[in-house]
Every structure is written in structure tokens, then in C-alpha cells.
Amino acid sequence: MTDASPVPNYSLWMTAAFALALMASVLLKYWLATRQMRHVAAHRDAVPAAFQTHITLDAHHKAADYTIAQGRLGLLELAFGTALVLGWTLLGGLSWLNATLLQWMEPGVLQQVALLAAFMVLGSALDLPFTLYRTFVLEQRFGFNKTTPKLWIQDLVKSTLVGAAIGLPVAALVVWMMGATGAYWWIWTWGVWMGFNILMLLVYPTWIAPLFNQFKPLEDATLKERVSTLMARCGFTSNGFYVMDGSKRSAHANAYFTGFGASKRVVFYDTLLAQLNPAEVDAVLAHELGHFKHRHIIKRMVALFGLSLLGFALLGWVSQQVWFYTGLGVIPNMTGANDALSLLLFMMVLPLLGSFIGPVFAQLSRKHEFEADAYAVAHTSGADLSSALLKLYKDNASTLTPDPVYVRFYYSHPPASERLGRMLSPAGN
């Protein structure tokens, strides 16, 4: 610690700033969520004119009801999450957990890793009721859940073991580096963290994802020829086309690229192939190719790397300030390391900033989606892409009438009316 004595005024200012930011974030999220639910409910009984030939009133009702049900659950999660953050910070929960572990263990890297692990385990356990309700009640009610209790438990065990096998060594390395690499530890730690993220892009599709789902090579010869021709025409290669058994967990459909470099592969959910015809699959794939053509993935990675560097630099500074801990309800170790404490506190404070800068990144994401749509229209067919998206909107019960303000804050994809209107316009933009 560089500050040898606490600074009460700074501590009080930190507490006040944190409380105000938390309250502002909660009020903003509550206002946006209730706006969305009211807007969707007000437009529940009429399909927008542009979609009346494609979407039935029953399907529109289902999308509205699903959106409102998700919103209500989200409000409960918001209230619980806020109480939990207050419990960990100003009410002393994190300080108590740290002190308890110090009674059982000697100070050092092992104790700090244990603190990180205990925090994650307790947080996951407290979140279980919401996870179970979302899967077995909400998703079940609307016909999306295909997960059995047995499969859910298997997934929980696998994800816990994989998370521990990967996360604990990484946590130990980060905590060790924070204490062993000097005043500029945050630069070295940032470099290791970025390297780990790039490594996961290589490892995940080949070694981790198959632990949870089956990935079989695309067997439909006609479809495989179509998508191969499209890939070649657009100047892309991949490590293969695979079909994932997404239907064993959910009726939602999707397709995506995964991996990096030589490990890059195209993955189709089996639910997607069951819903779309070959021309529509082509159009969806072309949209994903558009993201790569416009280097959206690389741009997002560069942005992530830059923001994370700023985050690590900020963490490097506040972790050395006594008021950062005391202002958040934590008694720091005045004669020992506080690296794990600073990491956890920073993880709870940082999302508050995200509540207010999130719209900037949402806007950028929507811009990227428009660009990918334009690329798909240029290389396949706007009619096929719009038809595919309409099927996916319907089958995923996505509302066609979101609140415009809510969209600007949260939607990473443009709403259906904007997206379909643009891709079918003569200019394509």
C-alpha cells in the first residue's frame, strides 16, 4: 500500500460517489425496463402493418408476452443484484469473507485465490434461483426450454470443473503478478490477460465447446456445396462447417463463426437448419461473413484491448489508495497484499460506468449489423435474408415493437422495422 494512513474525507467521498452511481444506475435501468414493458404491452394487440403478411397475431402476442415476462424477471434480478452489491460492499460482506479466510489460512497468494473462488461460488449459488426460474419456468412456459434437469446438472458440473481448471491457475498468476512485478504490474498483467483471451479463441472451439455440445460435420451435400461456393465467392476459408445440437437445450436458433486463424469454423444450430431453407441459410451465413469482411471482430477486439488497458491502469491506481477500500466498506490488510480485494471491488464498481456508456457501444454494434446486412444483400438476396430474419424473429419470439429509447440503450441489433426496411430499400441503406 502506498498510502500509509487512511484519508477519511476521501473515504466518505468514495462512499457517496459509489452510492449515487449505484442509485442512478438502478433508476436508469428501472425506467428503461418499465418503458419497454409498457410500450410492448400498448402495441400487443396489433401486428405492425409492415409485418401483417408474415407474422400472425398469435405470434405477435407470444412475442409481447415473452418480452414482458423477461422484463419482469429482469426487474427482480435488478433488485436482488443491487442488494447483493450493497451487501458485499457497504454492508461489509466482502470484508467479512476476507477476514474469515484469513482466520483459516496464512496471508498470501493461496488465500487471495481462495477469496476469489469463494466470492464466485457464493455469487453463483445466490444466482441459481433466477437461473432455474428462467430455464424451467419462463423458457418452459413459452416453449423454448429443451433442457432436462439431468442435463442442467451435468452442464453445471462440467462448467464448474472447466471453470476451476482454467480460472484458478489464471487467478493465481494474476494475483502473483500484481504483487511481484512492481508498480507497473498492471501493464504486464494486462498483457497476460489479453494473451489468455486470444488463446481461448483458439482453444474454445476445439477443446471446450465439445464438452457441452456435439458438433457434427454438415452432412447435407447440397447445402454444403452452396455455403462452400458462397465462402469461396466471398474470399473466405474455414476449418469446416458444423452442426451443433442446440435443440437439446433450447428451441432458439442461431449460427456463428468461432475460433481464430486456422481454428475458425462455421457452426449452424440444428434448430436453424430446421427452420430455414438453403437460400435463407446462405443469406444468414453471408451476414456473418460481412462481419469478417468489415473487420468488425478485429475492431471489437482492438476496442476491448484498449478499454481493458485503461481499466487495468485505473485498477493499478485505485488499488494503492486506502480510501478505495474503506469507502466501499472493506477493511484492507495494512501489512499484507490486497490484490484480490481490489480486483473484486473493481469488478463491482466498473459495471456502474457501463450503465452510462453502454449506449455508445450498442450504437456501434447496430451500425456493424447494418453493414453486415448490406454485405449479405450484395452477395445473396435481400428477400432471402429478410425472410430468414422474419422466421427467426417469429421463432425466437422477438418483439417487433420495442421501445425506441430502450433500443438505443440496449439493442446490439437494430429492431426489425429498421433492419428489414433498410435491407429491402432500393439503395440498400
N, C-alpha and C positions, 0 to 999 in steps of 0.2 A: 504494500500500500504506500503510495507517495504522500497522501495526506495523513499526518501523524495524529491529528486531533479532529473530531467532528466539528462541522460548522452548522450550528442549529438553524440559522436563517436559511441557508441553502437547503437543508433537510426539509424545512417547512415549505419552502417554495416548490421543492420536488413533489412533496405530497399533494400540495394544492394543484400543481400543473397536471399531475397524473390523475387526480380525482376529476378535474374539469375535462380533461381529454377523454376519460372513460365515460363520463356522463354525456358529453357531446356526441361521442361515437354511438352510444346506445340510443340516444334520442334520434339521431340521424337514421340509424338502421330501423328503428321502430316506425318512424314517419314513412320511410320508403316502403317498408313491408306492408303497412296498412294501406298506403296509396295503391300499391299493386293489387292487393286483395279487393279493395273497393272498386277499382277500375275494371278488373276482370269480372267481378260479380255484376256490375252495371251493364256489361256487354254480353252477359251469359246467354241471353235468350234470342240472340240474332247473329247468324253467321255473317261476317263481313261480305259485302257484295262481291268482292274480287274472288272469294273462295266458295261461293254458294254452289258452283257446279262440281266441286271436288270434295268438299267437306260437308257431311251431314250434320243436322242439328244435334243429334245424339252424340256424335264425336266431338262437337264443339262444347256441349255440356260436360262431357267427360274431361276435356282439357281444362275447362274452367274450374271444375270441382277439384281436379288433381292439383292445379296451381294454388288454389285457396287452401287445400289441406296441407300442402307443403309450406305455405306461408304461416299457417297457424303453428305447425310444428317448429318452424324456424323461430317464431317468437318465443316459444318455450325454451328452445335451445339458447336463444339470446339472453333470456333472463337467468337461466341456470349458469351459462358461461360467465356472465358478468359477476354473479355471486361467487363463482369459483375463483375468478381472478382476484376479487377483493379478499376472499378467504386466504389465498396463497400469499398475498402481498400485505395490505394494510392491517389485516386481522391476524397476521403472524404465522400462517400455516407453513410457509417455506422455511422461516426461521426455526420453527419447532422441529420440522423434519430434519434440518441440518444438525440441530443440537442433539436430537435423538440418535442420529447415526454416529455423531462424534462420541457419544457415550459408549457405543459398541465397538467403534473402530478408531484406529490411530489416524490423525490428520495425514493427508497425502493424496496421491493420485487415485488410489483404490477407493478411498472414502468419497472423493468427489465423483467418480464414476458411479458409485453406488447411489449417490444423491440424484444424479441424472436419471439413472434407471428407475429408482423408486418413484420419482416425480412422474415419469412416463407411464409406469404401470398403474399408479393411482389415478392419473388422469384418464387413461383408457378404461379402467374399471368404472369410474364415475360416469363415463360417456356411454357405457354399454346399454343402459335402458333406452336411450334415444336411438342407438343403432338397431337394437332389437325391434323397437316400435316401428322405425322407418322400414325395415325389411319385412317383418312378418305381419304388420298391421296395415300401414299406409300403402306400401307397394303391393301387398296382397289384395287389398280392397279394390285396387284399380287394375288388377290382373297382370301386373308386371313381375311379381316375385316368382321365381322358379327354384329358389334355394330351399333345400330341406334343412331341418335342424342339425342333422348329422353333417351335411356338407358345410354348414355355417361353422360348426365346432371344428371341423377339420381345417377350414380356412384360418380360423382364429389361432389354432395351434401352430400351423405352418408359418403364418405371418409373424407370430411371436418368436418362433425359433429362428427364422430367417433374419428378423429384425435384430435379435440379440447377437446372432453370429456376425452380422455386418456392423451393427450400430455400436456395440460395446467396444470393439477394438478401435473404431474410428473415434469414439468419445474419449477413450483413454489417450489416443495420440493427440487429439486436440487439447485436452486438459494438460498433458505433459508439455506440449509446445508452448502453451500460454505461460507456463512457469519457467521454461528452460531456454527460451530464445530471445530474452531481453526485452527492451522497451518497444521494439518494433515487431513483437510476436505476431501482431495481427496481420502483417503482410505475409509472413511465412505460413501462418495458419490459413489465410485466405487462399494462398496458392495450393496448399494441400487439399482444401475443401473443393476448389474448382477441379483439380485433378481427379478427385474422387467422383465428382458428378459426371465428368467425361468418361471415366472408367465404367460407371454404371450404365451409360448409354450403350457401351459395347457388351457388357456382361448381361444386362437385364433380359434382352430378348432371347438369348441362347440358354441361359442357366437358371434364371429366376422365374420368369413368366411361365415356363412349362411345369413348374411345381404346382401351379394353381389351375391351369387350363391345358387342354390338349390342342396342339397346333398341327394340323394335318395339311400336307401339300394340296393345293387346289386341284381337284380331280376332273372337274368339268372341262373337257378338252376344248370345246367351243369358246367358253368364257375365258379360259386360259390363253387361247390364241388371240382373242380380242384385246385383253388387257396387255398382253405382251406386245402386240402391234402398237397399241396406244403408247406404251412406255418407250418403245423404240422411236416412234414418230416424234415424241417429245424430247428425245435425247436422254432418257433415264435408264439406269440399270438397278437391279436389286438382287438380294440374295435368295429370292424366291417369293412365291405367292402362297399364303397360308390361310386356312380357315380355322377360326377359333370357336370352340364350343361355348359361346356366350349364353346360349339358350338354357344351359343347366343352372344358371343363376338368375337370369333376367330376360324379359321379353324385349327390352330395349335393344336397338340395333346401332351398329357403328362400323366404321372402317378406319384404319390408321396406318401410318408409317411408323416404324420403330427401329431403333438401332442407330448406328452411326458408321459411316465408311463401309467397309466390307460386310459388316453385320446387319446392314439395313435391309429390312424386309417389309412386304406389304401384307397386312393382316385384315381379313374380312371376318366380321361376325357371321356365324351361320344364320342368325336371325335376319341380317341384312340381305344375304343371298336368297333367303326365302321370300323376302318382300319385294325385291326389285328385279326387273328384267335385265338382260345383259346390257342393253344400251344405257339404262339408268346406272348400272354398276360402273360402266365406262365413265359416265359423267361425274359420279362421285369420286372415282379414282383420279380423274383429271383435276378435280378441285384440290385434292391432296397434292398432286404434282405441282399445281400452281403455287402452293406454299413453298415448295422447294425451289421452283423457278425464280420466285421473287426473293429468295433467301430469307424468308420470314423466320425460319427456325434459327438460322445463324444470327439474325438481328436480335431475336429474343434472347439468345444465349449471351450475346455481347452485352445487351442491356442488363441481363441478370448478373453477369460478371461485374459490370461497373457498379451497379447498385449494391451488390454484396460487398465489394471493396469498400464503398462508403460506409456500409453497415459495420464491417469489421473495424474500420478506423474509428467510428463513433464508439463502438464497444471497447476498443482499446483505451479510449479516453475515460469514459464513464466508469469502467471497471476499476480505475485508480482513485475514484472520488468516494469518500466515506458517505457523503450526503446521498449518493445514488442508492446505496443500500438502506440507510436509515430512513430516507424519505419514502421508501417503498415497504417499510415495515419489517426489514431484515436487519438483524444484528450481525455485522461482518466479523470474521476472525481477524482480530487486530494483530496477531502474531503468526498467522498462517495464511495459506492461499485461499482466495475466494473465487477462483475461476469458474467453478460450476455454478455458484450462486449468481455471478454476473451473467453467465450465459442464460440461465433460466429467467432471471428478471428481465433481461433484454428481450427474450422471446415473448414475454407477456406485454411489454411496453410497445414493441415495434408494430404489432397489428393495429394499434390505435392510430398510427400515422397512415397505415394503409387504407383506413376507412375514408380518408380525405383525399388521398392521391390516387385511389383505385380508379376513379372515372377516367383519368388520363390514359391508363393502360387499357381500360375497357374500350375506349375510343380507338386506340391504336389497333387493338385486336379486331374490332369491327372493320376498320379500314383494310386490314390484311384479308379478312374474309371476302370483302367486295373484290379485291384484286384476284384472289384465288377463284372466285366465281367467274370473273371476266375471262380468266385463262381457260377455265373449263368450257365456257361457252364458245371460245375461239377454236378449241380443239375437238369438241364433241358437238353438243347441241344444247341450246338454252332450254328447249322444250323438254328434253330428257332430264336435264338437271333439275328443272322446276318440278317435273313430275316426280322425280326421286325425292326431292325435299318435301313435297306435299305429302307423300306417303310416310316419310319419316316424322314429319310434324304430327300427322294423324296417329301413327302407331306409337309414338312416344308421348302422346297427349300433351304436346307443347301448345300453349295458348297462342291464339292468333291475335289477341287483343291485350298486349301488355301495356302497363302504364308508361308513357314516354319518359318521364323522369326516372323511373326505376330502370328502364332500359339504359339510359345514359350512365347510370352508376354501376350497373352490374352485368349487363349483357356483353359477353365476349363475342357473340354472333349477332348480326343485325336481325331485327324482328322480321317475320315472314313477309309482311306487306312491303317493306323496304327492299328486302333481298330479292324477292321474286319480281317485283316491279322493275328493279334495275336490270336484272339479267334478261328480261323479256322486252326491254325497251329497244327501239331500233339502233340506238347508239351503243347499247350495252353498258351504259354507265349512268 
